[in-house]
Amino acid sequence: MLKLYRAANLQEAYLIKGMLSAAGIEVHVLNEHLQGGLGELPFSEVYPELWLEDERDATLALRILADYEHPLPGRRCGFCGEDNPGTFEICWHCGLTL
């Protein structure tokens, strides 16, 4: 196994795990029950960690993480002028294709 990522919280760890699982990459979340020990344990030791099951998936997993950490810039709809997240293909306001 290979340590891939240290998440800020458990929700982020499972969000990333879901993204990686959708790409066929198996990961394990470690330290998920240690947050209750914060104060008794150093804070740097209780963050949830994602570990790759198969190290051959590292390149794809790192690319997915890079996309997560640096999302596409937003886009403005050419019809209604509304701002949309970079991942949207259809304007959330008017429903036209961006």
C-alpha positions as CSV (number, residue, x, y, z in Angstrom):
1,M,0.0,0.0,0.0
2,L,1.1,3.6,-0.7
3,K,0.1,6.7,1.2
4,L,-1.7,9.0,-1.2
5,Y,-3.3,11.9,0.6
6,R,-3.9,13.4,4.1
7,A,-7.4,14.8,4.2
8,A,-8.5,17.8,6.3
9,N,-11.5,15.9,7.7
10,L,-13.4,12.6,7.3
11,Q,-15.9,14.1,4.8
12,E,-13.1,15.2,2.5
13,A,-11.5,11.7,2.8
14,Y,-14.7,10.0,1.7
15,L,-15.4,12.5,-1.1
16,I,-11.9,11.8,-2.6
17,K,-12.3,8.0,-2.0
18,G,-15.6,8.2,-4.0
19,M,-13.9,10.0,-6.8
20,L,-11.1,7.5,-6.9
21,S,-13.5,4.5,-6.7
22,A,-15.4,5.9,-9.6
23,A,-12.2,5.7,-11.6
24,G,-11.7,2.0,-10.5
25,I,-9.0,2.9,-8.0
26,E,-9.2,1.1,-4.6
27,V,-8.2,3.1,-1.6
28,H,-8.5,2.7,2.1
29,V,-9.3,5.4,4.7
30,L,-7.0,5.1,7.7
31,N,-7.2,7.1,11.0
32,E,-11.0,7.6,10.6
33,H,-11.7,7.0,14.3
34,L,-8.7,8.9,15.7
35,Q,-10.3,12.4,15.7
36,G,-11.8,11.7,19.1
37,G,-8.2,11.5,20.4
38,L,-7.4,15.0,19.4
39,G,-5.7,16.7,22.4
40,E,-4.3,13.5,23.7
41,L,-2.6,12.8,20.4
42,P,-0.8,15.3,18.2
43,F,-3.1,16.9,15.6
44,S,-0.9,15.8,12.8
45,E,-1.5,12.2,13.7
46,V,-5.3,12.2,13.6
47,Y,-6.0,13.4,10.1
48,P,-7.7,10.8,7.9
49,E,-5.3,9.4,5.3
50,L,-6.0,7.7,2.0
51,W,-3.8,4.8,1.1
52,L,-3.7,3.2,-2.4
53,E,-4.2,-0.6,-2.5
54,D,-2.3,-1.0,-5.8
55,E,0.7,1.3,-6.3
56,R,0.3,0.9,-10.1
57,D,-2.7,3.2,-9.8
58,A,-0.6,6.1,-8.4
59,T,-0.3,8.1,-11.6
60,L,-4.0,8.2,-12.3
61,A,-4.8,8.8,-8.6
62,L,-2.4,11.8,-8.5
63,R,-4.0,13.2,-11.6
64,I,-7.5,12.9,-10.1
65,L,-6.2,14.6,-6.9
66,A,-4.6,17.4,-8.9
67,D,-8.0,18.0,-10.6
68,Y,-9.7,18.0,-7.2
69,E,-7.2,20.5,-5.7
70,H,-7.2,22.8,-8.8
71,P,-10.7,22.8,-10.3
72,L,-11.5,24.3,-13.6
73,P,-12.2,28.1,-13.6
74,G,-15.8,29.2,-13.8
75,R,-17.5,30.0,-17.1
76,R,-20.0,32.8,-18.0
77,C,-23.1,31.8,-20.0
78,G,-23.1,33.5,-23.4
79,F,-26.9,33.8,-23.3
80,C,-27.9,35.0,-19.8
81,G,-24.5,36.1,-18.5
82,E,-24.7,33.9,-15.4
83,D,-21.5,32.6,-13.8
84,N,-21.2,28.8,-13.7
85,P,-18.7,26.4,-12.2
86,G,-16.0,25.2,-14.6
87,T,-17.4,21.6,-14.4
88,F,-20.9,22.6,-15.6
89,E,-21.8,21.9,-19.2
90,I,-25.2,23.4,-18.9
91,C,-26.0,26.8,-17.4
92,W,-27.6,26.4,-14.1
93,H,-29.7,29.5,-14.6
94,C,-31.1,29.2,-18.1
95,G,-30.4,25.6,-19.1
96,L,-28.5,26.3,-22.3
97,T,-25.3,24.5,-23.2
98,L,-22.2,26.5,-22.3
